Amino acid sequence: MIFPQIDPVIFSIGPLAVRWYGMMYLLGFVGSYFMMLHVARIRQWPFDKNLVSDLLFYGVLGVVLGGRLGYTLLYNLPYYSRHPLEIFYVWEGGMSFHGGLIGVLLAILLFCRQRQLALLMVADLVVSAVPIGLGFGRIGNFINAELWGRTTDLPWGVVFPGAGLLPRHPSQLYEAGLEGVVLFCCLYLIHRRQPRIGVPAFSFLLLYGLFRFLVEFVRQPDAHLGFLWGGATMGQLLSLPMILGGIVGLIILKRIRSV
């Protein structure tokens, strides 16, 4: 399959250009807002529209600042140290999920401290919406023809521009399916079962870490990083603490419940 020629700009008005990548983020944030409202209702948590809006604002700042700084520091520091102004070119892509996760965590900590709310309850609410942003974000990666997979002879392999003449795994779409659709369904079903506070948040860490670790086997590692210890990629190494943290957190919650 030849990669479809998709113009990254949806439309432009003078110097203002609306890009698909930015639109995917916007759709993710809007979807996250309504998802958090819905989960708050089914869990009967004290979150109204104003509180969810404020939480989303903190989350957006955490995602954008943490994601961009994480990508800069973890994936391409030598380049951005030579071109520091391009750190702000977020419309060109280049966001780190793990950096965004740290950014969101810090934003949630600040939000909980200011509003006197339980950290795990807010974390449970936030993770219910994260797969929506992840799914749209990975579609944006596909449209941008970035973060493609390794070469393959499977019939759905895609020849991406700038990636040579061989077909590659559309790993962005694999991630959109796993980190977006499947993870969303898993977390939503968990919330519907009314689990104790903390279970959705730690389940998210475990499931996302596992999905990302698996997809990395067919995703092309960054050229300037390549394969690291034991042939692992940076994405796999960063996902291992998430998997471990999710498992440990769920075990602790189970032991507390049994006491």
N, C-alpha and C positions, 0 to 999 in steps of 0.2 A: 504494500500500500504506500502510495506517495502522500506525504503530509499535505493536508488541504491548505491552500494559501489563504490564511485568515488575516485580514488587516488588523493589527493590534489596536488601531484607533477605530472606535465605533463611529464617532462623528466629531467634527471640530467646528468651533465658532470663533473665527479670528485666531488668536494665539491659544485659545482654550481648546484642549483636546481631551475627549473622554475615551479612555482606554478600557479594553476588556479586562485587563488585570485589575485595575481599580474598581471596575464594576463588580467583579467577583467578590472583592472585599466588601463592597457596599451591600451586596445581596447577603453575604454571610453575616454581617452585623445586624441587618434588618431581621433576618430569619432568627438570629440568636435572641433578639429582643422578644419576639413573640413566643419563642420556645421557653424562655425563662419565665415568662408570665404564665404559660400553660403549666409548667412543672410546679411553680409556686402554688397554683390553684389545686392541683391534684395532691400535692403534699400538705396543703393547708398551712403554708408558711406565710409569715407576715410581710409579704413583698407586694407593694402596689406598683402602679405604672411609674410613679416618680422615683421610687427606690430602685426599680429595675433599670430605669433610664440612667440614673447616676452610676449604678454598678456597671452598666455597659460602657459608659464613658471612661471609667477607670480601666476597664478591660481593653478598650480600644487603644488607650495610651500604652498599656502594658504590652499588647501584641505588637504594635508598630515600633515602639522604641526598643523593646527587648528583642523582637525578631530581627530588626535591622542591625542592632549592635551585636547580637549573637552571630549573625552571618558574617559581619565584618571581622569579629575577633576569632571565631572558630574556623571559618572556611576560607577567608581571603584577606587576611590582615596585610600581607606584603603589598598587595595591589592597592588597597585603600589607604595605606600609609603614604603611598606615592600620589594618590588622587583623593585627598580627604573630602573635597566637595561632593564627590560622587556618592558618599555615604548617604546623602539626602535624596538621591535619585531613586526613591522607592518604587516609582512607576515602571522602572526598568526590570523589576524583579530582584530576587536575592534576599530572601527572608529565611531565617532559621526557626523551625518550630521549637526546638529546645530552648533557644534564646527567648522566643516569645512566651514559652511556658514559664520561664523564670520571671519575665517581665509581668505577666499576669498574676503570678503568685505574690510578687511584691505589691502589685496594685491592690490585690484582694486583702492582703495584710493591712495596708493603709486604710482601705475602705472599712474593714471590720473594726479597726481601732477607732476610727472617727464615729462610726454608727453604733458601736457597742453590740456587735453581732457575733454569733458563733462562727469561727473560721471554717469548720468542716461543713456546716450547713450552707454557707455561701459557696464554698468550693463545690459541693454537690450540685448546687444550682448552676454554677458556671459550666461545669464539665458537661452538663446535659446539652448545652448549646454549642460547645466547641466543635463537634463533628460537622455541624452545618458550615462553619467557616472553613474547616479543613477540606470538605468536599468541594466547595466553590473555589477555594484557593488552588487545589490541585488541577481543576479544570482550567483555571487561569494559567497555570504552569504549562499545560498542554497547548493552549492557544498561543502562548509565548514561545513554544517550541524549545523549552528549557527543561533541565532535569530529566532527560530522556533515559531509557533503559539500555541494557547491554544488547549486543547483537543477537539475533535469533533467526531461525528458519521457520518459525511458526507462521501460519497464514495471516495472522493479524499484526505481524510486525510492520512497523512504520519507518519509512525513510525520512528522517528529520533533516531540515535544512541546517547545514553547518556541522552535521554529524557523520559525514561520509556517505558512501553509496550503499552501504549495507542496511537492511531493515533492523530495527531495534524494538525491544519491548516498549509499549506505551505505558511505562511504569507510572506516569502521572495519573492515568486512568485507573490502574490497579489500586493506587493509593486513594483516589477519589471513592472507589468502591468500598475498600476496606476501612479506611480511616474516616470516611464520610458516611456512607449508607449503612454498612454493617455495624460500625461502632455506635452510630446514632440509634439504631434499632436495639442493640444490646443495652445501652444506658437507659433508653426509654422504658424498656420492659423491666429493668431493675427498679426504676422509680415507681412504676405501676404496682410493684409488689410491696411498696411502702417499707423499704429496708431501714435499718437503723442509720443514723447520720454517719457519714464517712464511707459507707459501702460504695456508693456511686463514684466518689472521687478516687478511691484506691483501685476500683475496678477499671476506671479510665486509664490510670497509670499503667496497669498491667496489660490491658488490651491494646492500647495504642502502642506501647513499647514492643509488644509481641508482633503486631501487624507491621510496624515500621521495620523491625528487625528482619522479618521474612521478606518483605518487598526489596530490601537492600540487596538480596541475593541476585536480583535481576535488574537493579538500578545501576547505572554507570556512575562510579565514584567521581568526584570532582578531579579534573585533570591535574591540578596543582597539589592535590593531596594523595590521590591514588589509594592503594590498599595500605592499611596500617598493620598493627600487631596481629599476627596469625592470619593475615589475609582479610581481616575485618575492615569495614568501612567506618568512616567517622560517624555516620548515622547509626550504625549498629553499636558502636562503643557508647554513644550517648543514650541509646535506648536501654542498655542493660541496667543502669541505675533505676530507670523508670519501672522496669519489670520487677526488679528486686524490691523497690519501694512499695509497689502495689501488692506484692505477695506478703511482705512483712506487715503492711498496714491491715490487710484483711485478716491475717492470723491474729494480730493484736485485738482487733475488734471482736473476733470470734471468741477469744479467750476472756475478754472483758464481759461479754454477754453471758458466758457460761458460769461466771463467778456468782 
